[in-house]
């Protein structure tokens, strides 16, 4: 259903910003695992499930590559597993690689979810007042790339159907040339339209359909409080020279629960809205 995207753009931006920044700068296997699980489950409910499951195979291979290659370049650690050309492969370096791999994959999944719920109109709303031209260029770029790919596929399919004498490479080059020409014409038309609508005027107004409601304030407060609690109660793992996890005291448990709640709120929100929708349909 993707109802999480109906929240205010500022609330959405803060949510994803809190989670991704915390996932990047806190190399803790527990936090990385929670972030990865939350992002994967959220992607399952807002995107095509088959596409998400297919992408998981590639992301899992990336995680394994990071976990395997890190011990090959970093030989720190006291626990040697085996030797390759007199180079130690240590357990600590492998665990650090697994944690780093989970952090990278979780951030990639969060960016997939972010692109799904944050469209060009929201970019213009959030960044338009700070730098209108930069926000416009960025939003047009996000629209231009998938439109260019779609046009290329359409032109290439037409040439493949009606002109079978050309080879694949010549057909691709011809399709690419046609798409680039069409894109340049569209750019000129867009520029003329923007000038006619007074884009370069200094005093101009803008319309926005977004309204910051009470629920947006509540969710923004919850996201901020959970992030602050997790940041002030986090406990870092010691990887070198020996792997030494922190003591599981009350402060550590509070930090883990806070970040876990933050990472799973988008998934829980989406699932709860879908359940409410199905219950309302069953009463009709």
FIKOL-813167 format. One record per residue: x, y, z of N, C-alpha, C in turn; residue in one letter. Coordinates in pm, whole numbers, padded with zeros to 5 digits, always signed. Example, Ala and Ser with C-alpha at 12.3 -4.5 7.8 and 13.67 -1.06 7.14 Angstrom:
% residues 2
+01319-00569+00780+01230-00450+00780+01320-00330+00780a +01285-00225+00708+01367-00106+00714+01290+00003+00787s 
This chain:
% residues 284
+00082-00121+00000+00000+00000+00000+00085+00126+00000x +00193+00125+00075+00285+00239+00083+00215+00362+00140x +00157+00349+00258+00092+00463+00325+00191+00543+00408x +00308+00490+00433+00409+00563+00509+00452+00689+00435x +00441+00688+00305+00480+00803+00226+00386+00921+00245x +00269+00899+00307+00174+01007+00328+00213+01099+00443x +00313+01062+00519+00362+01151+00624+00428+01274+00561x +00446+01375+00642+00504+01500+00593+00647+01476+00545x +00691+01543+00438+00827+01521+00386+00936+01545+00489x +00920+01644+00576+01021+01668+00679+01030+01550+00775x +00915+01495+00813+00913+01379+00901+00979+01259+00835x +00948+01236+00708+01010+01124+00636+01160+01142+00624x +01203+01263+00589+01346+01289+00573+01421+01268+00703x +01366+01315+00814+01433+01298+00943+01440+01150+00981x +01335+01075+00953+01334+00932+00986+01446+00859+00914x +01453+00875+00782+01556+00805+00705+01695+00859+00737x +01705+00989+00764+01835+01046+00796+01887+00991+00929x +01800+00983+01029+01841+00930+01159+01890+00786+01146x +01814+00703+01074+01847+00560+01065+01976+00538+00987x +01989+00603+00871+02107+00581+00788+02234+00634+00854x +02228+00751+00914+02346+00807+00982+02388+00718+01098x +02291+00672+01175+02322+00584+01288+02380+00452+01239x +02328+00401+01127+02378+00274+01074+02519+00286+01020x +02553+00403+00964+02685+00422+00903+02792+00443+01008x +02764+00523+01109+02867+00565+01203+02873+00480+01329x +02791+00378+01342+02795+00292+01459+02820+00149+01413x +02946+00108+01415+02981-00027+01372+02957-00125+01486x +02831-00156+01504+02788-00250+01606+02707-00359+01536x +02744-00486+01548+02672-00590+01473+02525-00599+01509x +02489-00567+01634+02348-00571+01673+02270-00461+01602x +02323-00339+01603+02256-00228+01537+02252-00249+01386x +02361-00300+01328+02362-00325+01184+02260-00432+01146x +02248-00536+01228+02149-00640+01201+02007-00589+01213x +01980-00505+01315+01846-00448+01330+01812-00356+01213x +01909-00276+01172+01887-00185+01059+01860-00263+00931x +01936-00370+00908+01917-00451+00788+01780-00519+00788x +01740-00577+00901+01610-00644+00909+01496-00544+00889x +01505-00427+00953+01400-00328+00938+01387-00278+00796x +01501-00253+00730+01498-00205+00591+01445-00312+00497x +01485-00437+00517+01441-00546+00430+01291-00568+00442x +01239-00570+00565+01095-00591+00585+01014-00475+00530x +01066-00354+00548+00994-00237+00496+00992-00239+00344x +01104-00280+00282+01108-00290+00136+01011-00396+00085x +00991-00503+00160+00899-00608+00118+00755-00560+00111x +00715-00470+00201+00575-00428+00207+00544-00309+00116x +00647-00234+00070+00619-00118-00015+00663-00140-00159x +00740-00244-00187+00785-00272-00322+00739-00410-00365x +00767-00442-00490+00733-00574-00540+00816-00679-00469x +00748-00777-00410+00816-00876-00326+00916-00958-00405x +00883-00994-00528+00975-01074-00609+01101-00994-00641x +01085-00866-00671+01201-00783-00701+01290-00766-00579x +01229-00751-00462+01307-00736-00339+01383-00864-00307x +01316-00979-00325+01383-01106-00297+01496-01132-00396x +01477-01092-00522+01586-01108-00620+01703-01017-00585x +01673-00896-00541+01782-00804-00505+01856-00852-00381x +01786-00926-00294+01852-00974-00173+01966-01068-00205x +01955-01144-00313+02063-01235-00352+02188-01155-00385x +02173-01049-00464+02288-00966-00497+02346-00895-00376x +02260-00846-00289+02308-00778-00169+02377-00876-00074x +02326-00999-00068+02388-01099+00017+02528-01135-00035x +02541-01144-00168+02673-01169-00226+02768-01054-00194x +02717-00929-00200+02798-00813-00164+02842-00820-00019x +02751-00859+00069+02787-00873+00211+02898-00976+00231x +02885-01090+00163+02986-01195+00175+03121-01146+00122x +03119-01073+00010+03244-01023-00046+03313-00927+00049x +03236-00839+00112+03296-00745+00208+03351-00820+00329x +03276-00921+00375+03322-00998+00491+03447-01079+00461x +03459-01127+00338+03574-01211+00303+03696-01126+00270x +03676-01015+00200+03790-00933+00157+03850-00851+00270x +03773-00817+00371+03829-00736+00481+03945-00806+00551x +03937-00938+00584+04054-01003+00645+04175-01012+00552x +04152-01004+00421+04266-01011+00328+04349-00883+00330x +04286-00770+00365+04357-00642+00368+04390-00597+00509x +04311-00640+00605+04336-00604+00745+04375-00731+00821x +04497-00731+00874+04548-00849+00944+04555-00826+01094x +04481-00727+01142+04477-00703+01287+04395-00811+01355x +04418-00826+01482+04345-00925+01558+04437-01030+01617x +04393-01084+01730+04478-01179+01801+04446-01325+01767x +04325-01349+01714+04283-01487+01687+04306-01519+01541x +04412-01591+01511+04445-01627+01373+04370-01754+01334x +04294-01747+01225+04222-01863+01175+04310-01950+01086x +04378-01888+00989+04472-01958+00902+04561-01852+00837x +04656-01899+00756+04753-01810+00693+04745-01825+00541x +04758-01713+00470+04765-01711+00323+04890-01631+00286x +04990-01701+00235+05118-01637+00199+05177-01559+00318x +05182-01625+00430+05235-01568+00555+05153-01449+00606x +05032-01430+00556+04942-01326+00605+04833-01389+00691x +04818-01334+00808+04719-01390+00901+04578-01350+00860x +04489-01446+00864+04346-01421+00848+04284-01436+00986x +04242-01325+01043+04201-01326+01184+04049-01326+01196x +04003-01379+01307+03860-01383+01337+03805-01243+01357x +03881-01158+01422+03836-01021+01449+03813-00943+01321x +03903-00957+01225+03887-00888+01097+03765-00940+01020x +03738-01071+01031+03622-01129+00965+03492-01076+01027x +03486-01070+01160+03366-01019+01227+03344-00873+01192x +03453-00796+01187+03441-00655+01148+03390-00643+01003x +03436-00733+00915+03388-00732+00777+03240-00765+00766x +03194-00861+00847+03052-00895+00847+02968-00775+00894x +03015-00708+01000+02943-00591+01050+02940-00480+00946x +03054-00456+00882+03061-00354+00778+02971-00390+00660x +02968-00518+00622+02882-00561+00513+02735-00542+00544x +02694-00576+00667+02554-00555+00706+02518-00407+00706x +02610-00321+00750+02584-00177+00749+02567-00125+00606x +02653-00169+00515+02645-00123+00375+02515-00170+00310x +02480-00297+00329+02358-00350+00268+02234-00284+00328x +02234-00260+00457+02119-00194+00519+02100-00053+00465x +02209+00019+00446+02198+00154+00391+02147+00150+00247x +02191+00052+00169+02141+00038+00032+01991+00011+00031x +01945-00074+00122+01801-00101+00130+01724+00022+00176x +01780+00098+00271+01711+00218+00316+01701+00320+00204x +01803+00329+00119+01796+00420+00006+01692+00374-00096x +01678+00243-00113+01571+00192-00200+01435+00234-00146x +01413+00219-00018+01287+00257+00044+01266+00408+00037x +01375+00483+00056+01365+00628+00051+01322+00676-00087x +01378+00618-00192+01339+00654-00328+01195+00615-00358x +01143+00518-00285+01006+00473-00307+00904+00569-00244x +00938+00627-00131+00842+00711-00058+00868+00860-00077x +00985+00897-00131+01022+01038-00144+01034+01071-00292x +00932+01137-00348+00932+01169-00489+00989+01309-00513x +00988+01351-00639+01047+01479-00677+00973+01597-00616x +00843+01585-00598+00765+01694-00539+00808+01719-00395x +00840+01613-00324+00885+01629-00185+01026+01688-00179x +01110+01652-00277+01242+01715-00284+01229+01866-00303x +01140+01906-00393+01120+02049-00416+01067+02118-00292x +00979+02051-00219+00922+02113-00099+01027+02131+00009x +01111+02030+00031+01208+02035+00141+01324+02127+00109x +01379+02112-00013+01500+02186-00047+01475+02309-00135x +01350+02330-00176+01320+02440-00266+01343+02576-00203x +01313+02591-00075+01331+02720-00011+01478+02750+00018x +01558+02645+00036+01701+02666+00061+01773+02700-00067x +01752+02618-00169+01815+02640-00300+01718+02591-00407x +01632+02678-00457+01530+02634-00554+01588+02572-00680x +01695+02634-00734+01752+02583-00859+01816+02446-00840x +01888+02429-00728+01950+02299-00702+01845+02192-00679x +01738+02227-00608+01631+02131-00584+01562+02093-00714x +01543+02191-00803+01479+02162-00931+01567+02071-01017x +01696+02099-01022+01788+02016-01102+01791+01873-01047x +01793+01860-00915+01799+01727-00855+01671+01648-00882x +01556+01714-00868+01429+01644-00893+01414+01608-01040x +01460+01696-01130+01453+01664-01272+01546+01550-01308x +01660+01542-01241+01752+01430-01265+01690+01298-01223x +01623+01297-01108+01557+01174-01062+01448+01130-01160x +01383+01226-01224+01280+01191-01322+01342+01156-01457x +01455+01218-01489+01514+01200-01620+01571+01060-01639x +01635+01005-01537+01702+00876-01552+01604+00764-01583x +01498+00741-01503+01404+00633-01540+01330+00660-01670x +01302+00789-01701+01236+00821-01827+01326+00790-01945x +01456+00817-01931+01551+00787-02038+01562+00637-02061x +01566+00561-01951+01574+00414-01964+01449+00359-02030x +01331+00410-01990+01207+00364-02051+01198+00397-02199x +01241+00518-02237+01239+00556-02378+01335+00470-02459x +01453+00440-02402+01549+00356-02473+01493+00216-02496x +01429+00160-02396+01371+00026-02413+01261+00027-02519x +01179+00132-02521+01070+00139-02618+01124+00154-02761x +01222+00245-02779+01278+00265-02913+01352+00140-02959x +01426+00077-02870+01502-00042-02907+01409-00157-02943x +01297-00170-02871+01201-00276-02903+01136-00252-03039x +01110-00126-03071+01050-00095-03202+01148-00127-03315x +01274-00089-03298+01372-00117-03402+01398-00267-03416x +01395-00336-03306+01416-00481-03311+01302-00551-03385x +01183-00495-03375+01067-00559-03438+01059-00529-03587x +01089-00402-03624+01068-00361-03763+01195-00360-03848x +01311-00369-03785+01437-00369-03861+01527-00479-03805x +01509-00600-03856+01583-00714-03805+01718-00733-03877x +01748-00650-03974+01874-00665-04048+01993-00611-03969x +01972-00518-03877+02080-00459-03801+02126-00553-03690x +02254-00541-03659+02307-00615-03545+02268-00549-03414x +02298-00618-03305+02257-00567-03174+02329-00437-03142x +02460-00430-03169+02536-00311-03135+02487-00190-03216x +02465-00207-03346+02417-00096-03430+02277-00054-03386x +02194-00150-03348+02060-00116-03302+02064-00037-03171x +02155-00077-03080+02167-00005-02953+02216+00138-02976x +02315+00154-03066+02367+00288-03093+02262+00376-03158x +02185+00319-03250+02079+00397-03314+01970+00435-03215x +01934+00343-03127+01832+00373-03026+01880+00479-02928x +02006+00468-02889+02062+00566-02796+02066+00705-02859x +02102+00712-02987+02106+00840-03057+01967+00902-03066x +01867+00821-03093+01730+00872-03103+01679+00922-02968x +01713+00849-02863+01668+00888-02729+01735+01017-02685x +01864+01032-02712+01935+01154-02676+01878+01274-02751x +01849+01258-02880+01788+01366-02956+01653+01407-02901x +01570+01307-02866+01440+01336-02808+01454+01406-02672x +01553+01365-02593+01574+01427-02462+01617+01573-02475x +01702+01603-02574+01744+01741-02595+01626+01829-02639x +01540+01776-02725+01420+01851-02764+01329+01875-02644x +01310+01774-02560+01227+01791-02440+01288+01894-02345x +01422+01899-02338+01488+01996-02250+01463+02138-02298x +01467+02159-02429+01440+02292-02485+01296+02333-02458x +01203+02239-02477+01061+02269-02453+01038+02301-02305x +01102+02226-02218+01088+02251-02074+01144+02387-02036x +01258+02424-02095+01319+02554-02065+01229+02668-02111x +01172+02658-02232+01081+02762-02280+00956+02771-02193x +00905+02657-02150+00787+02656-02065+00815+02720-01929x +00932+02694-01873+00968+02753-01745+00985+02904-01755x +01045+02951-01863+01059+03096-01883+00923+03162-01901x +00832+03095-01975+00699+03151-01995+00619+03157-01865x +00646+03066-01774+00574+03063-01646+00640+03150-01539x +00749+03221-01576+00811+03314-01483+00900+03251-01380x +00974+03147-01419+01061+03081-01321+01174+03172-01276x +01222+03259-01362+01336+03346-01328+01295+03470-01250x +01167+03489-01227+01124+03605-01150+01169+03594-01005x +01208+03705-00947+01257+03703-00809+01143+03684-00710x +01033+03756-00732+00919+03745-00642+00815+03654-00704x +00815+03531-00663+00718+03435-00714+00670+03348-00600x +00552+03297-00611+00493+03213-00508+00496+03068-00553x +00478+02980-00460+00476+02836-00489+00365+02770-00411x +00305+02669-00471+00197+02595-00409+00249+02464-00353x +00201+02426-00240+00238+02298-00178+00115+02233-00118x +00100+02105-00143-00014+02032-00088+00017+01967+00046x +00139+01986+00095+00179+01921+00220+00143+02009+00339x +00085+01948+00440+00049+02017+00562+00105+01939+00682x +00172+02012+00769+00232+01949+00886+00123+01933+00992x +00078+01808+01012-00033+01780+01102+00017+01739+01241x -00079+01713+01327-00046+01670+01462+00024+01535+01461x -00020+01444+01374+00043+01312+01367+00186+01322+01316x +00213+01414+01225+00351+01435+01180+00439+01483+01294x +00386+01572+01376+00463+01621+01491+00490+01509+01590x +00390+01423+01610+00408+01310+01704+00515+01215+01653x +00507+01177+01525+00606+01084+01470+00745+01146+01465x +00754+01274+01432+00884+01339+01431+00945+01343+01571x +00861+01368+01671+00910+01367+01809+00956+01228+01851x +00879+01125+01811+00916+00987+01845+01048+00950+01778x +01064+00983+01650+01190+00954+01580+01308+01023+01647x +01290+01148+01684+01400+01224+01745+01436+01170+01883x +01334+01139+01963+01359+01088+02098+01427+00952+02093x +01379+00863+02007+01440+00730+01996+01585+00739+01950x +01611+00828+01856+01749+00845+01810+01839+00900+01919x +01789+00998+01994+01869+01055+02103+01895+00952+02212x +01795+00874+02247+01813+00770+02350+01911+00664+02303x +01900+00623+02177+01992+00523+02125+02134+00576+02117x +02148+00706+02082+02282+00764+02070+02349+00779+02206x +02273+00816+02308+02331+00838+02441+02350+00708+02519x +02287+00600+02473+02299+00473+02544+02364+00365+02459x +02428+00404+02350+02493+00304+02267+02623+00257+02329x +02658+00137+02298+02783+00078+02348+02859+00023+02229x +02980+00069+02208+03060+00027+02094+03129-00106+02121x +03140-00186+02016+03210-00313+02024+03360-00290+02004x +03439-00367+02073+03584-00365+02055+03622-00484+01967x +03676-00455+01849+03713-00561+01756+03860-00600+01767x +03945-00504+01795+04089-00527+01797+04146-00484+01933x +04242-00555+01984+04308-00674+01926+04225-00802+01940x +04131-00802+02035+04043-00917+02049+03898-00869+02047x +03811-00955+01999+03670-00920+01991+03612-00920+02132x +03562-00804+02174+03513-00789+02311+03380-00714+02309x +03268-00786+02313+03138-00717+02316+03117-00650+02452x +03037-00543+02456+03013-00475+02583+02923-00557+02675x +02925-00520+02800+02839-00588+02896+02692-00554+02867x +02608-00653+02880+02466-00636+02851+02396-00581+02975x +02421-00454+03004+02358-00391+03119+02232-00317+03074x +02168-00248+03168+02043-00179+03140+02062-00069+03035x +02172+00002+03044+02198+00111+02949+02212+00056+02807x +02281-00054+02790+02297-00113+02657+02164-00165+02603x +02085-00228+02688+01955-00281+02646+01863-00167+02601x +01863-00056+02674+01780+00059+02636+01822+00113+02499x +01952+00121+02474+01999+00168+02344+01958+00076+02231x +01967-00056+02254+01930-00153+02150+01780-00147+02123x +01699-00140+02228+01554-00135+02209+01513-00006+02138x +01578+00104+02172+01544+00233+02110+01573+00231+01961x +01691+00184+01924+01723+00182+01782+01641+00077+01708x +01614-00036+01773+01528-00138+01711+01389-00084+01682x +01333-00009+01779+01202+00052+01756+01207+00153+01642x +01313+00231+01636+01328+00329+01528+01338+00261+01392x +01413+00152+01383+01432+00083+01255+01308+00009+01208x +01222-00033+01302+01104-00112+01263+00976-00030+01258x +00980+00098+01294+00860+00180+01289+00802+00189+01148x +00882+00214+01043+00821+00219+00909+00750+00090+00870x +00810-00024+00901+00747-00153+00869+00619-00173+00949x +00623-00145+01079+00505-00162+01165+00394-00066+01122x +00432+00057+01087+00333+00155+01041+00262+00104+00916x +00340+00054+00821+00282+00007+00695+00192-00114+00717x +00236-00208+00800+00158-00328+00826+00029-00293+00899x +00036-00205+00998-00084-00166+01073-00186-00098+00984x -00141-00011+00893-00233+00055+00802-00296-00045+00705x -00219-00143+00662-00274-00244+00571-00377-00331+00643x -00352-00364+00770-00449-00442+00848-00577-00363+00868x -00564-00233+00900-00682-00149+00918-00763-00139+00790x -00693-00130+00677-00762-00122+00549-00839-00250+00519x -00778-00365+00545-00846-00493+00519-00964-00513+00614x -00950-00470+00737-01063-00480+00832-01179-00391+00790x -01147-00272+00740-01254-00184+00694-01323-00240+00571x -01249-00308+00483-01312-00370+00367-01399-00489+00406x -01358-00561+00510-01437-00678+00553-01570-00637+00616x -01579-00513+00665-01704-00467+00726-01804-00413+00625x -01761-00399+00500-01853-00348+00397-01951-00457+00356x 
